[in-house]
Amino acid sequence: MIDTANPYFRDIVKAVNALDLTASLWNHGGIEKEILYNSYWESYQQLYDAFNNMNTAIPGIGRTPRSLLTPTITSAYQGMLQYGISKVAQTSLNP
């Protein structure tokens, strides 16, 4: 996980690369969505949310982690979020 109080340039680069690769697989069907979701959603969500809340420029990059969240990464995040919501079992109570 990224140390949000003291982020390190190489950790940020590795994390954004992992987010981008996972996003590409999700958005372009490289692996079944169920496998990606079950294997990576929790880590993806944690990294994305951490980046989304980091607004301080990282030395060596000159950009904020938030600014590194590309439309591809955000699209996959939204897609996985909706996928998870759709997997929640719906129950109905019959009187």
C-alpha positions in Angstrom: 0.0 0.0 0.0 1.1 3.6 -0.6 2.2 5.6 2.4 -0.1 8.6 1.8 1.7 10.7 4.4 5.1 10.2 2.8 4.6 8.8 -0.8 7.7 7.6 -2.6 8.1 8.3 -6.3 8.8 4.7 -7.3 5.9 3.3 -5.3 3.6 5.8 -7.1 4.9 4.8 -10.5 4.5 1.1 -9.8 1.0 1.6 -8.3 -0.3 3.6 -11.3 1.2 1.0 -13.7 -0.7 -1.7 -11.8 -3.9 0.3 -11.9 -3.5 1.0 -15.6 -2.8 -2.7 -16.5 -5.8 -3.9 -14.5 -8.0 -1.1 -16.1 -6.9 -2.2 -19.5 -7.8 -5.8 -18.8 -11.1 -4.8 -17.4 -12.0 -2.3 -20.1 -10.9 -4.5 -23.0 -11.9 -8.0 -21.8 -8.4 -9.5 -21.5 -9.6 -11.6 -18.6 -13.1 -12.5 -17.4 -14.5 -9.7 -15.4 -15.5 -12.0 -12.6 -11.9 -13.2 -12.2 -10.6 -9.6 -12.2 -13.2 -8.5 -9.8 -12.7 -11.3 -7.3 -8.9 -11.2 -7.5 -8.1 -7.5 -7.7 -11.1 -5.3 -6.8 -10.2 -4.7 -3.2 -6.6 -3.7 -3.9 -7.7 -1.7 -6.9 -10.3 0.2 -4.9 -7.8 0.9 -2.1 -5.1 2.2 -4.4 -7.6 4.3 -6.5 -9.2 5.8 -3.4 -5.7 6.6 -1.9 -4.6 8.3 -5.1 -7.9 10.2 -5.4 -7.3 11.7 -1.9 -3.7 12.7 -2.5 -3.4 16.3 -3.8 0.3 17.0 -3.1 2.8 16.9 -5.9 5.2 14.0 -5.7 8.9 14.9 -6.0 10.4 13.3 -9.1 7.0 13.2 -10.9 5.9 16.8 -10.4 2.2 15.7 -10.4 -0.3 14.7 -7.8 -1.2 11.0 -7.6 -4.8 12.2 -8.2 -3.8 13.6 -11.6 -2.4 10.2 -12.6 -5.9 8.7 -12.5 -6.5 8.5 -16.2 -10.0 8.2 -17.8 -9.1 4.5 -18.5 -8.4 3.9 -14.8 -11.5 5.8 -13.7 -13.7 3.9 -16.2 -12.5 0.6 -14.8 -13.1 1.8 -11.2 -16.6 2.7 -12.0 -17.2 -0.5 -13.9 -15.9 -2.7 -11.1 -17.9 -0.7 -8.6 -21.1 -1.2 -10.6 -20.2 -4.9 -11.1 -19.9 -5.3 -7.4 -23.2 -3.6 -6.8 -24.9 -5.9 -9.3 -23.6 -8.9 -7.5 -25.3 -8.0 -4.2 -28.1 -10.4 -3.7 -31.5 -8.9 -3.8 -34.1 -10.4 -1.6 -37.8 -9.7 -1.3 -40.1 -10.3 1.5 -43.4 -11.9 0.6 -46.2 -11.5 3.2 
